[in-house]
Amino acid sequence: ASRTPSTPPVDERIEDIDLAEEMQGSFLEYAYSVIYSRALPDARDGLKPVQRRILYQMADMGLRPDKGHVKSARVVGEVMGKLHPHGDSAIYDALVRLAQSWSLRVPLIDGHGNFGSLDDGPAAPRYTEARLGPAALALTENLDEDVVDFVPNYDGQFQQPDVLPAAFPNLLVNGATGIAVGMATNMAPHNLIEVVGAAVHLLENPEATLDELMEFVPGPDLPGGGVIVGLDGIKDAYATGRGSFRTRAKVSVEPLGPRRTGLVVTELPYMVGPERVIEKIKDAVNSKKLTGIADVTDLTDRNHGLRLVIGIKTGFDPNAVLEQLYRLTPLEDSFGINNVALVEGQPQTLGLRDLLRVYLDHRMQVVTRRSRYRLARKQERLHLVEGLLIAILDIDEVIQVIRSSDDSEQARSRLIDVFDLSQVQAEYILELRLRRLTKFSRIELEAEQDALKAEIARLEELLGSDSLLRAQVATELDAAAEAYGTPRRTLLLNGGPVAPRSRKAAPADLQIADAPCRVFLSATGRMVRAEFVPDVEGGGIVPPSRRAKHDAIRSAVDTTTRGDVGAVTSTGRLVRFSPVDLPSVPANSVQLGAGTKADAYVGMAPGEHVVAIVPLTGDAPIALGTAQGVVKRVMATELAPGKPDAEIIALKPKDTVVGAALAPDDTELVFVTSDAQLLRFGADAVRPQGRAAGGMAGIRLTAGERVISFMAVRATDDTVVATIAGSSQALAGTDPGSGKVSDFTDFPPKGRATGGVRAQRFLKGEDTLTLAWIGDEPRAVGPDGAVRTLPAGGARRDASGQILDAVIGAIGTPIA
């Protein structure tokens, strides 16, 4: 059987549409929506539509800084339901960014809860709470005074501001980022105080040049701090709206422990988290692109902020390793500026001057509209007050007119005719309460009338003068900067070109070169390494022109950067160490204040300290003197190569080493005791012994006394003896005591194991010698390393000392 085709319904209509035209039209409509309604900020208030709607809705909900937090989910729901009919995740993401202190230079929302970190996202909106931050009030203030236009929301049920009043240049201060269709924006944050300074200058000088504005805004100020290297790209961006700059982490070289040096990162480039840095470091180390890294530890916490510790292997130059970290990891990052924003509804690329000009024009309009609104309200109120005063003056007749009227309409008409009032004034009088008819109310009304006339005159003058209007805008900008501004966080360095990042570059040699150097140990226990300067007399070290802290030297050893030096400790050990990780100072500016503590660098046990440093090469023996008067000479070769430490004297119980130095046969050994006895004898009187030996008698001590100083000297005509006396009952560092400097030749040599001769006579109240030193050109320092002055030389060997002005903590030789 044949089947007849069914006929379509009569009301069905099929239209043929060209696919190319439909795609083109739909794409343009989509692109338009993204550009104008989502991705790009308005140049006036610096906000995207979703951000503006969030701040307006929170202000409408009364979520002020002095109110309690509410659930973020509630805010998201209100915004989505009334103003922004898009996904809740997009609204919440925008809200979160407005609360992140590492994203915005001046956060606009005060978040409570987990709002994420640089390496992790926030908690769900049901777990976090939010309210407006103080700075957000400056963006939303005066909205009820007709300062901006309001437009309908998506369904016409509510009104929303087309732009916020914005009491400060939010776009420049907080920056912006967004990807539209065919265009994108990426704007860097800036310092509020600097931006306001530039805006006020441009307001007062409309023809100001870019160079003048950059005197106020030298560059971006990133929320996380860091260092911006090179300013050429920034100036290009300020001139044309496009440019780039490089940011580096803030890194310092710090000692991490005995003979360990590390890099401590306290600030990272913009939007770079520590976990990302650690991951890149591990990748570079595993791929052999980076050497010298021992470990990486993230010690970041809420109390101390960011602290990323990168341990450096022994023998590697921390600064060289840092340069490679800059090249291979996000410790150095690039920021491309693309200042695209909406100006009168059109996307434009703006330079610094254009951005400030658009904002100032907007702010001038806001202040003008606000002043007109306030003027109209003041005039309306003055009109009512004048009517009330007329009524109060003839209150009896007013009451008679009202009582004799049949209804309120007739009463209103008769009041207008009799007292020459307007309809508004008559209506207001009819609603007047009887308690306002007192004499006191009349005085109040007259005072209010005078105040209203003065305020109206001020507003009319303001609206009639462009200069006064500009001054008002400048005053409000300064107030915002004072209220919400903070000091600059990012350091600007106008350095040279940054080395390009090449993935194929061969790994650099990061180890410290084995160059000649001199290691200094100060009398206060600090060590530094100074590289030799070629062709300089005096061993390649240039003595400083004036004194500085810690400049009294106890020992100095010539070696190489990767060589070995011996540290003699108070417990009789000789510890081998390399100076490679010591702080390096210029040979022409040796500063012991930049050094590290010798005990920490060598790795001393509690109660043990370094008394001297000696070379481990050569034929000269090392002489040691102990607190109980024992002397010993031992060869440095007794410390076996490769052995880190060894005992070089067998000490008796409770005995300690008080001094050590190289002592060839032609030198003299000198003991000084706490009861002011000095003994000198030739070093050849002490035969060298093995490491296990306990030494021999050096000086004979009286009961209860001890050796305070032991030195090996090669006497010259300039050799002196410096001694400091004090009271054993005084607290350490409180009694300066007395000091004396005598010629060393005044002290006759005597035999080993004798008692010596008197070195200083005690004054009243003194009973002990606290310091003693023998050598040429004595240098004294305080307990904190501060420079001190000794009495003049030439005193008799057994004379009393001169009262000192300040406490002397140590004496040594000058830097040479």
C-alpha positions in Angstrom: 0.0 0.0 0.0 1.3 3.4 -0.8 2.0 5.9 2.1 1.1 9.5 1.6 3.6 12.0 3.1 2.4 13.9 6.1 2.0 17.6 5.6 3.8 20.0 8.0 1.7 22.0 10.5 0.4 25.2 9.1 2.2 27.4 11.8 5.7 25.8 11.2 8.2 28.1 9.6 11.7 27.2 8.4 14.2 29.9 7.6 17.5 29.5 5.7 20.3 31.3 7.5 23.8 31.8 6.1 26.2 30.0 8.5 29.1 32.4 7.9 26.9 35.4 8.7 25.5 33.7 11.8 28.9 32.7 13.1 30.3 36.2 12.5 27.4 37.9 14.3 27.4 35.5 17.2 31.1 35.8 17.6 31.1 39.6 17.6 28.3 39.6 20.1 30.3 37.2 22.4 33.5 39.2 21.9 31.6 42.4 22.7 30.2 40.9 25.9 33.6 39.6 27.1 35.4 42.9 26.4 32.9 45.2 27.9 31.2 43.1 30.6 33.8 40.7 31.9 37.5 41.0 31.2 38.6 44.6 31.0 38.5 47.1 33.9 37.1 50.6 33.7 39.9 53.2 33.7 37.9 55.3 36.1 37.5 53.0 39.1 39.9 50.3 38.0 37.3 47.5 38.5 35.7 44.9 36.3 31.9 44.6 36.4 32.0 41.6 38.7 34.3 43.3 41.1 32.3 46.5 41.1 29.1 44.5 41.7 30.6 42.7 44.6 31.8 45.9 46.4 28.5 47.6 45.7 26.4 44.7 46.9 28.5 44.3 50.1 28.1 48.0 50.8 24.4 47.8 50.2 24.3 44.8 52.7 26.0 47.0 55.3 29.1 44.8 55.6 31.3 47.7 56.8 34.7 47.2 58.5 33.1 47.9 61.9 30.5 45.2 61.4 30.9 41.4 61.7 32.0 39.1 58.9 29.3 37.1 57.0 29.7 33.9 55.0 31.2 34.4 51.6 28.5 32.1 50.2 25.9 34.7 51.3 27.7 37.5 49.5 28.1 35.4 46.4 24.4 34.5 46.4 23.3 38.1 46.8 25.6 39.3 44.0 24.5 36.4 41.7 20.8 36.8 42.3 20.6 40.6 42.0 23.4 41.8 39.8 25.7 39.2 38.2 23.7 36.3 36.6 26.8 34.1 36.0 28.5 31.2 37.8 29.0 31.4 41.5 32.6 30.2 41.1 33.5 33.2 39.0 32.0 35.6 41.6 33.8 33.8 44.4 37.1 33.8 42.6 36.8 37.6 42.1 35.9 38.1 45.7 38.9 36.0 46.9 41.3 38.0 44.8 40.0 41.3 46.3 40.9 39.9 49.7 44.4 38.6 49.0 47.2 40.8 50.3 49.7 39.2 47.8 47.5 40.0 44.8 46.4 43.6 45.6 48.6 46.3 46.9 45.7 47.7 48.9 43.2 44.8 49.5 39.5 45.8 49.3 37.9 43.0 51.2 38.7 41.8 54.7 38.6 38.1 54.5 38.3 35.7 57.5 39.4 32.1 56.9 41.4 30.3 54.3 41.6 32.6 51.3 44.4 30.5 49.8 48.1 31.2 49.2 50.5 31.7 46.3 50.6 27.9 45.9 47.1 26.8 46.9 43.5 27.8 46.3 41.0 29.1 48.9 38.5 27.1 50.9 34.9 26.8 49.7 32.7 29.9 50.2 30.7 28.1 52.9 33.9 28.0 55.0 35.1 31.6 54.6 33.7 34.9 55.7 34.1 38.4 54.4 33.3 42.1 54.9 34.5 45.3 53.2 38.0 46.5 53.9 38.6 50.1 55.0 39.9 51.1 51.5 36.7 49.8 49.9 34.7 52.5 51.7 36.8 55.1 49.8 35.7 53.5 46.5 32.0 53.3 47.4 31.4 56.5 49.5 28.8 59.1 48.5 26.9 56.7 46.2 23.7 58.1 47.7 24.6 61.7 46.6 24.1 61.3 42.8 27.8 61.2 42.2 27.6 58.5 39.4 25.0 57.2 37.0 22.9 54.1 38.0 21.8 51.6 35.4 19.3 48.7 35.6 20.5 45.2 36.5 20.1 42.3 34.1 16.3 41.9 34.6 15.5 45.6 35.4 14.4 44.9 39.0 17.4 46.7 40.7 19.7 49.5 40.0 23.5 49.3 40.1 26.2 52.0 39.6 27.8 52.3 36.2 31.1 53.1 37.9 32.2 53.7 41.5 33.2 57.1 42.8 36.8 55.8 43.6 38.4 58.2 46.1 41.9 57.0 45.0 43.3 55.7 41.6 42.5 52.0 42.2 43.5 50.9 38.7 47.1 52.0 39.2 47.3 51.1 42.8 46.0 47.5 42.6 46.7 46.8 38.9 44.5 44.4 36.8 44.8 41.3 34.7 42.3 39.9 32.2 42.0 38.1 28.9 39.3 39.2 26.5 38.7 38.3 22.9 41.5 39.6 20.7 43.0 41.7 23.5 44.3 41.3 27.1 45.3 43.6 30.0 48.1 43.1 32.5 48.7 46.1 34.8 51.2 46.2 37.7 50.3 47.4 41.2 51.8 50.7 42.5 52.3 52.5 45.7 49.2 54.5 46.7 51.2 57.4 48.2 53.3 57.8 45.1 50.4 57.6 42.7 48.4 60.2 44.7 51.5 62.4 44.6 51.6 62.2 40.8 47.9 62.7 40.5 48.0 65.8 42.6 50.9 67.2 40.6 49.1 66.6 37.3 46.0 68.2 38.8 47.9 71.3 39.7 50.1 71.2 36.5 48.0 69.9 33.6 50.9 70.2 31.2 53.2 68.1 33.4 55.6 65.8 31.4 56.1 62.0 31.9 59.5 62.7 33.5 57.9 64.9 36.1 55.3 62.3 36.9 58.0 59.6 37.2 59.6 61.6 39.9 56.6 60.7 42.0 56.0 57.2 40.5 59.4 55.8 39.7 58.1 52.3 39.2 55.6 49.6 40.3 55.4 48.6 44.0 54.5 44.9 44.1 52.6 43.6 47.1 55.2 40.9 47.9 58.2 43.3 47.7 61.1 41.9 45.8 63.6 43.8 43.6 62.9 45.3 40.1 66.0 45.2 38.0 66.3 47.8 35.1 63.8 50.6 34.6 64.0 51.1 30.8 61.0 48.9 30.2 59.0 50.6 32.9 59.5 54.0 31.3 58.4 52.6 27.9 55.2 51.3 29.6 54.5 54.6 31.2 55.0 56.3 27.9 53.1 54.0 25.5 51.2 51.6 27.8 53.3 48.6 26.8 56.6 47.4 28.3 58.2 44.8 30.6 60.5 44.6 33.6 62.2 41.8 35.5 61.7 41.2 39.2 64.0 39.3 41.5 63.6 37.8 44.9 65.1 39.5 47.9 67.9 37.2 49.0 70.7 37.5 51.6 73.7 35.3 52.3 73.7 34.1 55.9 75.6 31.5 57.9 73.4 28.5 58.7 75.7 26.7 61.1 79.3 25.6 61.6 81.0 26.1 58.2 77.7 26.3 56.4 76.4 29.1 54.3 73.0 29.5 52.8 70.8 31.8 50.8 67.8 33.1 52.7 64.8 34.3 50.5 62.5 36.7 52.3 60.6 38.2 49.3 59.6 36.6 46.0 58.6 38.0 42.6 55.0 39.0 42.1 52.6 36.0 42.2 55.5 33.4 42.6 55.1 31.0 45.5 57.8 29.1 47.5 56.6 25.7 46.4 57.0 26.6 42.8 60.5 27.8 43.5 61.4 24.6 45.3 60.1 22.5 42.5 62.1 24.4 39.9 65.3 24.1 42.0 64.8 20.4 42.4 64.3 20.0 38.6 67.5 22.0 37.9 69.5 20.0 40.4 68.2 16.6 39.1 69.0 17.6 35.5 72.5 18.7 36.4 71.9 22.2 35.3 72.5 23.6 38.8 75.2 22.5 41.2 76.2 23.7 44.7 72.7 23.2 46.3 72.8 21.1 49.5 69.1 21.4 50.5 66.1 23.7 50.4 63.9 24.3 53.4 60.7 26.3 53.6 60.4 28.0 57.0 57.5 30.2 56.0 54.9 30.9 58.8 52.3 33.4 59.7 54.4 35.1 62.4 57.7 35.6 60.5 56.4 35.6 56.9 58.2 34.1 53.9 61.6 32.5 54.7 63.0 30.0 52.2 66.5 28.7 53.1 68.7 27.3 50.4 71.8 25.5 51.7 75.0 25.9 49.8 77.6 23.1 49.6 81.0 23.8 51.0 83.4 25.3 48.5 80.7 27.0 46.3 80.4 30.7 45.9 76.9 31.7 47.2 76.7 34.7 44.9 77.6 32.6 41.9 75.0 30.0 42.8 72.4 32.8 43.3 73.1 34.1 39.8 72.3 30.6 38.4 69.2 30.4 40.5 68.1 33.7 39.0 68.6 32.2 35.5 67.1 28.8 36.1 64.3 29.3 38.6 61.4 31.8 39.3 63.6 33.7 41.7 63.8 36.0 38.8 60.6 36.6 36.7 59.4 38.8 34.0 56.3 41.1 34.1 54.9 42.3 30.8 52.9 45.6 31.2 49.9 46.0 28.9 47.7 48.9 30.1 44.4 48.1 28.3 41.3 49.6 30.0 37.9 50.9 29.0 37.6 54.6 28.4 34.1 55.9 27.7 33.2 52.3 26.8 36.1 51.8 24.4 39.2 49.7 25.1 42.3 51.8 24.9 46.0 51.3 25.7 47.0 54.0 28.2 50.3 55.4 29.5 50.8 56.7 33.0 49.8 60.3 32.1 46.6 59.1 30.3 45.6 56.8 33.2 46.0 59.6 35.7 44.1 62.0 33.4 41.1 59.7 32.9 40.9 59.2 36.7 41.2 62.8 37.5 38.5 63.7 35.0 36.2 61.2 36.6 37.0 62.4 40.1 36.4 66.0 39.1 33.0 65.0 37.8 32.2 63.1 41.0 33.1 66.0 43.2 31.1 68.4 40.9 28.0 66.2 41.0 28.3 65.7 44.8 28.6 69.4 45.3 25.5 70.1 43.2 23.5 67.5 45.0 24.6 68.9 48.4 23.8 72.5 47.2 20.3 71.5 46.1 19.7 69.8 49.5 20.9 72.8 51.4 18.8 75.1 49.4 15.7 72.9 50.0 16.4 72.9 53.7 16.9 76.7 53.8 13.6 77.2 52.0 11.8 75.1 54.7 13.7 76.9 57.6 12.7 80.3 56.2 9.1 79.2 56.1 9.2 77.9 59.7 10.7 81.2 60.9 7.8 83.1 59.2 5.3 80.8 60.9 6.9 81.1 64.3 6.9 84.9 64.1 3.2 85.0 63.5 2.3 81.7 65.2 -1.0 83.0 66.6 -2.3 84.1 63.3 -1.1 80.8 61.7 -3.1 78.8 64.3 -6.2 81.0 63.7 -5.9 80.4 59.9 -5.6 76.7 60.4 -8.5 76.4 62.9 -10.9 78.5 60.8 -10.2 76.3 57.7 -12.6 73.5 56.8 -10.0 71.0 55.7 -6.2 70.7 55.1 -6.5 71.8 51.5 -8.2 75.0 52.4 -5.7 75.6 55.3 -2.8 75.1 52.8 -4.3 77.6 50.3 -5.0 80.2 53.0 -1.5 79.9 54.4 0.0 80.5 51.0 -2.2 83.5 50.4 -1.9 85.1 53.8 1.9 84.6 54.5 3.2 84.5 50.9 4.5 80.9 51.3 5.3 78.3 48.8 3.3 75.1 48.7 6.2 73.1 50.2 6.5 75.6 53.0 2.8 75.5 53.7 2.7 71.7 53.8 5.7 71.6 56.1 4.1 74.1 58.5 0.9 72.0 58.6 3.0 69.0 59.7 4.8 71.1 62.4 4.7 69.7 65.9 3.7 72.0 68.7 6.9 71.4 70.7 8.8 73.2 67.9 7.1 76.5 68.7 9.3 77.2 71.7 11.7 80.2 71.9 14.6 77.9 71.9 13.5 76.3 68.6 13.4 79.7 67.1 17.1 80.3 68.1 18.0 77.0 66.7 16.3 77.7 63.4 18.0 81.1 63.1 21.4 79.4 63.8 20.7 76.7 61.2 19.6 79.4 58.7 23.0 81.1 59.1 24.9 77.9 58.7 22.9 76.9 55.7 23.6 80.2 54.0 27.3 79.9 54.7 27.4 76.4 53.3 25.4 77.3 50.2 27.8 80.2 49.6 30.8 77.9 49.9 29.3 75.3 47.6 28.4 77.9 45.0 31.9 79.3 45.2 33.3 75.8 44.8 31.1 75.1 41.8 32.0 78.4 40.2 35.8 78.0 40.5 37.8 75.4 38.6 40.8 76.0 40.8 38.8 75.5 44.0 37.3 72.3 42.6 40.8 71.0 41.8 42.0 71.9 45.3 39.1 70.0 46.8 40.0 66.9 44.7 43.6 67.2 45.7 42.7 67.5 49.4 40.6 64.3 49.2 43.3 62.4 47.4 45.9 63.4 50.1 43.4 62.2 52.8 43.0 58.8 51.1 46.8 58.5 50.7 47.3 59.3 54.4 44.5 56.9 55.5 45.4 53.9 53.3 48.9 54.4 52.1 51.9 52.4 53.2 55.7 52.7 52.6 57.2 51.3 49.4 57.9 47.5 49.5 59.7 46.9 46.2 63.3 48.0 45.7 64.1 49.6 42.3 67.5 49.0 40.8 68.4 50.7 37.6 70.9 48.0 36.8 72.4 46.9 33.5 71.0 44.3 31.1 70.0 41.0 32.7 71.7 37.9 31.4 69.3 36.0 29.0 67.8 32.7 30.0 69.3 30.0 27.8 68.2 26.4 28.3 71.2 25.2 26.3 73.8 27.1 28.3 76.5 25.0 29.9 76.5 24.8 33.7 78.7 27.5 35.1 81.6 26.8 37.4 80.1 27.9 40.7 83.0 26.9 43.0 85.1 29.5 44.6 88.5 29.9 43.0 91.5 28.7 45.1 93.2 32.2 45.3 95.6 33.5 47.9 94.0 35.1 50.8 94.6 36.0 54.5 92.3 34.9 57.3 91.9 37.2 60.2 90.7 36.3 63.7 89.8 39.3 65.8 90.4 39.6 69.5 86.6 39.6 69.8 86.4 36.2 68.1 85.2 37.1 64.6 86.7 35.7 61.4 86.9 37.0 57.8 88.7 36.1 54.6 90.5 38.9 52.6 91.6 38.2 49.0 95.1 39.5 48.2 95.5 42.6 46.0 98.4 42.0 43.5 101.4 44.4 43.5 100.6 45.8 46.9 103.3 46.0 49.6 102.6 44.4 52.9 101.4 41.0 51.6 98.6 42.2 49.4 96.5 43.8 52.2 95.9 47.5 52.3 95.7 48.7 56.0 92.6 50.8 56.6 93.0 54.5 56.9 91.0 54.7 60.1 89.8 52.4 62.9 86.6 50.5 62.9 84.8 48.0 65.1 86.5 44.7 65.9 89.8 45.9 64.3 92.0 44.3 67.0 93.5 41.2 65.5 94.5 38.1 67.6 95.8 35.9 64.7 96.3 36.2 60.9 97.1 33.3 58.6 98.2 33.5 54.9 96.6 30.6 53.0 94.4 30.0 49.9 90.7 30.1 49.6 90.3 26.3 49.5 93.3 25.6 51.7 93.4 24.4 55.3 93.8 26.4 58.5 94.1 25.2 62.1 92.0 26.5 64.9 93.5 26.0 68.4 90.7 25.7 71.0 90.5 26.2 74.7 90.2 22.5 75.3 93.5 21.7 73.6 92.2 20.6 70.2 93.5 21.6 66.8 90.6 21.7 64.4 91.2 21.8 60.6 88.9 24.0 58.6 88.7 25.7 55.2 88.2 29.4 54.9 86.2 29.0 51.7 82.8 29.7 53.3 84.1 32.6 55.5 82.7 36.1 54.6 84.9 37.6 52.0 86.0 41.3 52.4 88.0 43.5 50.0 91.7 43.6 50.8 91.6 47.4 50.7 88.7 47.6 53.2 89.0 44.8 55.7 86.1 45.0 58.1 86.0 42.4 60.9 82.4 43.6 61.7 81.3 41.8 58.5 82.8 38.5 59.8 81.3 35.5 61.4 81.8 34.2 64.9 84.8 31.9 64.9 83.2 29.5 67.4 80.1 29.0 65.3 82.0 28.7 62.0 84.5 26.1 63.4 81.8 24.3 65.4 82.7 24.5 69.1 81.1 22.5 71.8 79.5 24.3 74.7 82.1 26.0 76.9 84.8 25.7 74.2 86.1 28.6 72.1 88.8 29.3 69.6 91.9 31.0 71.1 94.0 31.3 67.9 94.3 30.2 64.3 97.6 28.8 62.9 98.8 27.6 59.5 99.1 23.8 59.0 102.2 24.1 56.7 105.8 25.1 57.5 108.4 24.0 60.0 107.6 26.3 62.9 106.1 24.6 65.9 102.9 25.8 67.7 103.4 27.0 71.3 100.5 26.7 73.8 100.1 28.2 77.2 97.5 27.1 79.8 95.7 28.7 82.7 97.7 26.6 85.1 101.0 27.7 83.7 101.9 24.8 81.5 103.7 25.4 78.2 104.1 23.2 75.2 105.4 23.3 71.7 104.1 20.9 69.1 104.6 20.5 65.3 101.6 21.2 63.1 102.5 18.1 61.1 101.3 16.1 64.1 97.8 16.7 62.8 97.5 13.9 60.2 96.4 15.1 56.7 92.7 14.5 56.2 91.9 14.3 59.9 89.4 17.0 60.9 90.7 17.5 64.5 93.1 16.1 67.1 94.1 16.7 70.7 97.5 18.5 70.7 98.0 18.7 74.5 96.9 16.5 77.4 95.3 19.0 79.8 95.0 18.4 83.5 91.5 18.6 85.0 90.0 22.1 85.0 92.9 23.4 82.9 92.3 25.3 79.7 94.5 26.7 76.9 94.6 30.6 77.1 96.9 31.3 74.1 98.6 29.8 71.1 100.9 31.0 68.3 103.7 29.9 66.0 106.9 29.9 68.0 110.2 29.3 66.2 113.4 29.0 68.2 114.2 32.7 67.8 111.0 34.0 69.5 110.2 34.5 73.1 107.3 33.0 75.1 105.6 35.3 77.6 103.2 34.5 80.4 101.1 37.1 82.3 99.2 36.0 85.5 96.2 37.4 87.3 98.4 38.7 90.1 100.3 40.9 87.6 103.4 38.8 87.2 105.1 38.6 83.8 107.6 36.0 82.7 109.5 35.9 79.4 111.9 33.2 78.2 113.3 31.9 74.9 111.1 29.5 73.0 114.2 27.2 72.5 113.9 26.4 76.2 110.8 24.3 75.3 111.5 21.3 73.2 108.8 20.2 70.8 106.7 17.3 72.0 104.2 14.9 70.5 100.4 15.4 70.4 99.8 13.2 73.4 102.3 15.0 75.7 101.0 17.2 78.5 103.7 19.9 78.2 106.0 21.2 80.9 106.1 23.9 83.6 106.0 27.4 82.1 105.5 29.7 85.0 105.3 29.2 88.7 101.9 30.4 90.1 101.0 31.4 93.6 98.0 29.8 95.2 94.7 30.8 93.7 96.2 32.6 90.7 96.0 31.8 87.0 97.5 32.7 83.7 95.4 35.3 81.8 97.7 35.7 78.7 100.2 33.6 76.8 101.9 34.9 73.7 104.9 34.2 71.4 106.7 37.4 70.4 109.7 38.5 68.4 110.8 41.5 70.4 111.7 44.8 68.8 112.4 48.3 70.1 108.6 49.1 69.6 107.3 46.1 71.5 105.2 47.1 74.5 103.3 45.4 77.3 99.6 46.5 77.8 97.9 45.5 81.0 94.4 46.2 82.4 93.7 45.9 86.2 90.4 45.7 88.0 88.4 44.2 90.8 87.5 40.5 90.9 84.2 41.5 92.7 82.9 43.8 89.9 80.5 42.5 87.4 82.0 41.8 84.0 81.8 44.8 81.7 80.9 47.3 84.4 84.2 48.5 85.9 86.7 50.1 83.4 89.5 49.6 85.8 93.0 51.1 85.1 95.4 50.5 82.2 99.1 50.9 81.6 101.4 50.5 78.6 105.2 49.8 79.3 108.2 49.0 77.2 108.8 45.3 76.8 112.6 45.8 77.3 111.9 46.9 80.9 111.0 43.3 81.8 114.1 41.2 82.3 114.0 37.7 80.9 114.1 34.8 83.4 114.2 31.1 83.3 111.3 28.8 82.5 109.3 27.7 85.5 110.1 30.8 87.6 107.8 33.4 89.0 108.5 36.4 86.7 108.4 40.1 87.7 105.7 42.6 88.6 103.9 44.0 85.5 101.5 46.5 87.3 100.8 47.8 90.8 97.2 47.6 91.8 95.3 50.7 92.9 92.9 50.8 95.8 90.0 48.5 95.1 91.9 46.5 92.5 93.1 42.9 93.1 93.5 41.2 89.7 94.8 41.7 86.2 92.0 41.2 83.7 93.8 41.7 80.4 97.4 41.6 79.2 98.9 41.8 75.7 102.5 42.0 74.3 103.4 43.2 70.8 103.8 46.3 68.5 101.0 48.9 68.0 98.4 47.7 70.5 94.7 48.1 69.5 92.0 48.1 72.1 88.3 47.4 71.6 85.3 47.2 73.9 83.3 44.0 74.6 81.1 44.9 71.7 84.0 45.6 69.4 83.8 49.4 69.6 87.0 51.3 69.3 88.8 52.1 72.6 92.0 54.1 73.5 94.8 52.9 75.7 96.9 55.2 77.9 100.1 56.6 76.4 103.2 54.3 76.5 106.4 54.7 78.5 105.1 53.8 82.0 107.3 52.0 84.5 106.9 48.3 84.4 105.7 48.1 88.1 103.8 51.4 88.1 100.1 51.8 88.7 97.7 52.2 85.8 95.6 55.2 84.7 91.9 55.1 85.3 90.1 54.2 82.0 87.1 56.0 80.6 85.4 52.9 79.2 85.6 49.1 79.5 88.2 47.4 77.3 87.2 44.0 76.3 90.2 42.9 74.2 93.6 44.0 72.9 95.2 42.9 69.6 97.4 44.0 66.7 96.3 46.3 63.8 95.1 44.9 60.5 98.1 44.4 58.2 
